[in-house]
Amino acid sequence: NLAEELKEIEELFSQKKKEGLIPRLEALRKKAKKGLIFNLSTQYLATLEEEKGEHQKVYELLSSIKKYLSPESLLHLHAAAYEVKDYPLVAELSGTAFQYFPGPDVALHSAEASAALRDVEATIGWLEAAIKYGVLDVSPVISKEVFNSIRNDPEFRKFVHSFS
């Protein structure tokens, strides 16, 4: 029974007994194919892959079910999309990810994605959010190559000069 298998896996997961869960979750996903058990087992699998730093796997697992994600999985997908440079997806998830988990990492990833997409207004907004949530110096961030496309924009220059 798929539901019983998922319940057993969730139990082990909650007890931090994660050894051997990846093949079980992969098997459960194969059997379930779609629906709630598929979505939940996919999110558990992505969490385990995220803990191993497997951004590409997390991205592949979660992007296919993005409209069914828990807040934690949405945050994992936001981070993974950033790591694989899917900036449109980062931008799409940014608002919701920040609502669930307001903080400097989400804001900085969102700022970089916005810069890559040449959205100056959003970039500035995300950098201001990062500052509000404790980033004392955004200079190392805005010196990244991804900001080159907006570096000479008058609004962006004004923002940069406001704190330099």
Beta strands, then each sheet from edge to edge (+ up, - down):
end
